[in-house]
Amino acid sequence: MASATHVIMPIGRRHELLIRSSRRPNLWERDIGIFPVDFESQGDRWAHYVAIELTGDGYMAARGTDGTSPVELGPPPSAALASRLRVHPNDNGIACSAVGDAAEASDDQVEPWRQAAEAAVLALAKRELSFTWQAIVGTAPYTLGIDRVGQLKAPCSLGHVYLEPGSVCMREAVLLDDRIDSGPGVRHSFPVVVTGAVESHAWEAAYPFAEWSLGRTCALLSLATGRLWVPRSQPRQLHDEQERLRVPAIVGAPIELPGFVEKPEWRGQIPPDTAQFDLPEWMPHAWRILKADPGLATAVHAHYEAMRLDHHHSSIAYLTYVAAIEGFGKRFVDDAPCDCQPDCPHPKGVAQKRFRKALKTVLSNRDVKKFAETAYQIRSSTGHEGSLFGSEQTFGRPPFSLFQPVSDFGISWLGEMRRVSQRVLATALANASRTGQHPSG
């Protein structure tokens, strides 16, 4: 059976998967030159300009690299050019060749690629475009009633994004269970509008960075407030004449609950006694700190992923909180070779020592000892045996019985681990913000 090569054709942010059979091998290949383009850092932008030259809109069939194979562009959606451009990394940039399936190469199948490649190199010198985007973030819809975090008190900058209160009390129907027969509840929250800017050659290339920025924003808001924040909309490119993004008053279909009468129509008015929250002093500096300290950035994002798991997968969340603390503690304890015998190639286990060192930044020695013993017992049971705790362990059984032990895992142990992880990482950010130095031993 002939193998197949997967080719991705970008259409905006969508990707159409095409399959080109490799039953017919390439019958010719002609070198067209080596170009001063960095394969990894400039390749995508250069390929975009190649496509602009040949198609006018920047879209063309393409096959990316798996780390060893070359990148292949084309053919363009035109019957006139049926060949493709093959791109290899080279010590002096990129080496390009035109390839085709015809019996022999012809200039009209080679020269368009040479001209487009040269023009794309010149285009790299042009200043990139600036794209402004907006999105909505809010606390995760896992609770009913009015969100206790409240409304962001005032606009503020966070790295290269800008946060503004949505100035709307958003109402939505919430299903707190995955089962289709579970009834909805009503929730009110106070989302925040995030505005950012990124320089790139095209919005399609800028969009992933906007998504990443949105994720980091939610991670830092979650760490600062102790509540899980998530994107509530995709990043939307903001054009000069376009109206800025606004938080809707009502999300989803009209809410119809027994005994629930909506009079008058809900317009997102904020109750006068709504709580407001300020962000901690380290927040404006957090983006810079995490950029300079990849280890701390990894731990902060691990803590955030644990919070995302917290509601439905408590045992895995617990393990991930431990990992976040342990990851931060890596700076205090170096890797060490095993000393079981001379020249043993295996590393010594230092994970728990790193965990304890990180805890010592916020806990007393006595509390560290007490906390670490239970934490690692639970963590290791889940990580090495797949053991589950709390509601996962008792799913489908009555939540309470006079004749069975009650597990307080979700309420006590998980909550305590979440708070300690938050305290360790927030303290590290606060110290770095205050001293201008990375947290270290």
Steps between C-alpha positions, in 0.01 A plus 500: 500500500633844410574732786347847524639842579286735709478852367348788696340789316435799730175686437482777758528318831343183355711218361381274220676164498593375155663169417739471209588142404869425473434226246672722240850600619654837414641467149717812514655740750696815419693718748409867489741633761587564863326794664590693820199391704512339844312170458327500841456865598427651157371204299126546556513871422714443189260227378210741547670752272573228244129420493414870470720523191336201333138519618447855622329396822766304689321163483662195345517128560793418726660214689695577817807329636508221757849604602681301232299541179506820294214748476305485176291784354245475221389448248303826495128477417579570135517267203797692359741398781486132592844473663586537867773672702710286733683682782791358704696662786850605401801642684454821302119515523262282301567291189211493254417280205204470268355150463239359267332188370535571129744311281750788506545845647404810305587861572136597546482249790824618663544875450179609679633333817842666466344843451254453789778378733716803420209741543411340833856557628466871422159507669655372824672837537165676517359598836240256628139603540346576839179315588280607791271236646240471774345212691285441807618306805304410810483263791417142402128421502510229765299680769152644530384835630708816487873454455668579833815639337301799381601762247850620411531833678689697234669454160861385516788378288629145522809451291406587144125462557255748650215396730174692532193423712221377276257726692231236452352243735470211255219249549524147364343161540750249633500121487715382788485139384583324173181296509231614255221467757664727755316826550656842438571769752546874473832673542610863504859604445711804412723425200801707400588628152861431397670708231837411352719574201746286309723562201495241226478463124137378508212466747505121454858500630417747779195307624689216679703758691179680600361166623818438700483850650140437599599175672777669698261780599253244637781314681614817678146613584432154644815511709424852625134445593496132595213439257525336160489743208447375144463656155132569430560600138761456232742783423338726242702726273403860567488726196511878529138550401368198691307535824695381801403174663223513760395245761147372428233535767359152436678194362317215333132430459240675718506361851180320596504351847210399724413793721751727325333812363715751317343846543609732358722367220857451621734763356818423691457761772758462779348466850604790726652272764723311253848422634803642321851361490842653449787307348813452715800726455700229325250459216626784272852349520399134472532477122857630508591275793367185333678584176831525690432189714378205288495266801260725688291543184469121468389471863242780465347335194503159673308655790250641251452163330443346841227755564340406169499135611384581851125486440475170313830315559600569856766228537688608186463861612659414835792330327548804272499745791778294657686506168468879479653542846766241425583669170552833673719325757732374227701821534589409858618141440720400208489165328730249669643170377404184682764383750384138527821394328793672327415652159128422530337672198163554665402830668418507867140567595479863611136579423377493860797703618415767242139496616602554861743780410226683311260461793759655731460830317155538659469239779683426823718189526237333718223569249718390209560162660133448582378617161755321283442155647131495408550684172753256359308197615193614303703627206696177467190283525344685207819544299632145535187293555217704350319520832206741521372686804201695619198528269677303225542205735135503606335600170149358479474429873312702761711797613447422866438196717502456874659158452777587253799730539461841340784627285575870534749488214327753274409742776811480715808339345453625144402848613798519733740387227354758261544779753859401585594479131344842444684642799839361393474637146339832588768558764770425244350754261462758775862457609626525144288811442627664817870418456524490123676163526397144428391288798792277584666313778 
